[in-house]
């Protein structure tokens, strides 16, 4: 599985069906201890770090950043652990994650799909960084690439994968409640004309 697919499986397995969700709660459910503090003197801190200590996974996030930044950073650090960047690891449900070379782009791809699943955004008609900020509470610099991919997929008519179809079903109520207003207005206009 690639980072994006691993994120989709985490969302499915943990029954996440709305955005934004508590990344700290998800971290705990995965058996990863999440702490809002700088753990030790690190030069390149950047607001977050993942650590495997005696085979116990930890993520540390700097609480002085805004909530939006903290959320994406926490998702990125969870990505490092689940993608095996710190070594092979087994989560609380017994799912095994093989060791792979540390890769920042992979951790970002995981965090993007975890906090802004493309199929959910597309189903809600979300296509701008502003809409994502409002819906998912994610900063524009962290959602830019997601927006590009969503627009490309909408243009190409690229169908959802079977896993994405499962996710859309899991988020069905949320999608219904958060689909862009313009559609509802059109529907209301149609209803008004019919009555
Ligand atoms: Zn990183």
Boltz pocket constraint, residues with backbone or C-beta under 6 A from the ligand:
constraints:
  - pocket:
      binder: B
      contacts: [[A, 76], [A, 80], [A, 104], [A, 107]]
      max_distance: 6.0
